Amino acid sequence: MKKDDIEINKITGHGLRHTHCTILLSQGYQVKTVADRLGNTPETIFETYSHSFEELEEQAVVSFSQSLQAGAVSGAEK
């Protein structure tokens, strides 16, 4: 494979910053930690990346539902 055969998407500095923040949030890092890394306040992170928090909320609901289902199965076995 030649270098010219590889397609690499370009990303701006702003895009990299956004990706960095979104990845950290999705991995469960505290908002204050992410804000400090980006030189922002937690309020700014909440305002700017609210879509990320909506996705995390959906993941939390799924995780909680799965825990309840697992508990119900475990309880039924006793």
N, C-alpha and C positions, 0 to 999 in steps of 0.2 A: 504494500500500500504506500502510495506516494503522499507527500505532504499536501499536494494540491487536491488529492482525492478526499481529504477530510473536511467535512463541513462543520465549522464552529460558529455558533451564534455569538454575535457581538453583544456586549452589555455595557451600558453607560455606568459612570460612577454612581449616579442616582439609583439605577437599577440594582447594582451590586449592594448598595446600602439597604435598599428595600428587601432584597433577598436575604441578606445577613440578618436583618431584624425578624423577618418572617420565619426563618429557620430556627432562630433561637427561641422565639415564642412557641413555635410548634413543638419544640423539644422540652418545653416546660420551664424554661428559665424565667425567673421572676422579672416583672416589668421594670423594677428599679435597676436590676442588673443590666438589662438590655438598654434602658435609657442612659445609664452611665456610660456604657460602651459607645453609644452613638452621640453622646454629648447633648442629650435631650432631657426633658423632664418626663416622669411617668405619665403626666396628663397629656403631653404631646404624643407619646406612644399610643395611649388609648384612643386619642382623636384620629391620628393618622392611620393606624393599623386596625381600626375597628373591625374590618372584614376578617382579619386573622382571629380575633376573639370570637366572632360568630362561628367560625369553623371549629375552634377549640370547644365551644359550648356544645356543638353538635357531637363532637367526639366524646365529650363528657357524658352526654345523655346515652350514647350507645354503650359506653363502658359501664355506666351504672346499670343499665338494663341487662347487660350480659352478666353482671355480678348478681343481680337479683335472680336471674334465671338459673345460674349455677347454684345459688343458695337454695332455691326451691327444689332442685334436683337432689342436692345433698341432703336437705331436710327430709325429703320424701323417702330417702334410702334408710333412714333411722327407724 
